[in-house]
Amino acid sequence: MSKIIVTGGKKLKGEIRIEGAKNSVLPILAATILNGDENIIKNCPMFKDVEVILDILRRLGCKVKVEDNTAIIDSTTISSTIVPENLATEMRSSIILMGPLLAREGKVTISYPGECVIV
């Protein structure tokens, strides 16, 4: 059996900043639809997929504001259950919007997610 032995005598001390993760923040952003209120997501990484899902939320009627690495989503104003096809096809994870929209509004219209076109 392999093992790692660490010897020392000095205490570790300091701070480290943990970066946000795209695969964690996308479901969190989709879940902002559920509460019908203002949501503040701190340490939100601004990758392409995050920008796309924020655009989708805007098109659904949410008010979205981004300051530094903080996204503020107000989902009280949702006015649509149609996820725009051109945005849904930009990322595979767009399908994660289906659950929150169905739970809150009872219906959703969404195309196949990106890279999943069935011919």
Summary of the structure (lengths in Angstrom):
residues: 119
radius of gyration: 18.8
end to end distance: 50.1
largest distance: 62.7
contacts: 299
relative contact order: 0.17
helix: 40%
strand: 13%
